Amino acid sequence: MARPKIYDSVEEMEKDIEDYFANCDEKRKPYTISGLAYALDMDRRTLLNYSKDEKFFPTIKKAKLKIEQQLEENALIGEANATFTIFNLKNNYGWKDSVEKNNNEELVKVQELLEKMTEEANK
């Protein structure tokens, strides 16, 4: 049997979310998804499930963005563990490592192939 929803009202959830952020600011604690979920009397998964409800989606998205912003900023100014921040951003916020490839060799090969095809066509 499923537990009844804690929030029916977006406004009530928004107030509790703002209270969580204010409490963190007052105590100089970092914002976290788990901390937010705990403050809202739910687990992390339940919080993320609320975001599947179109009524709550913008509220949860905005709260997650605020947490993500603090993570990123704290990492940039050296106030957060870099390894944990990278792990957190990749696993909770969809960040990825991007690898740049030098595609010059492939471009040269394509160009050579096109030249050969042109020569063949002109014979």
Summary of the structure (lengths in Angstrom):
residues: 123
radius of gyration: 24.0
end to end distance: 77.1
largest distance: 79.6
contacts: 268
relative contact order: 0.08
helix: 67%
strand: 0%
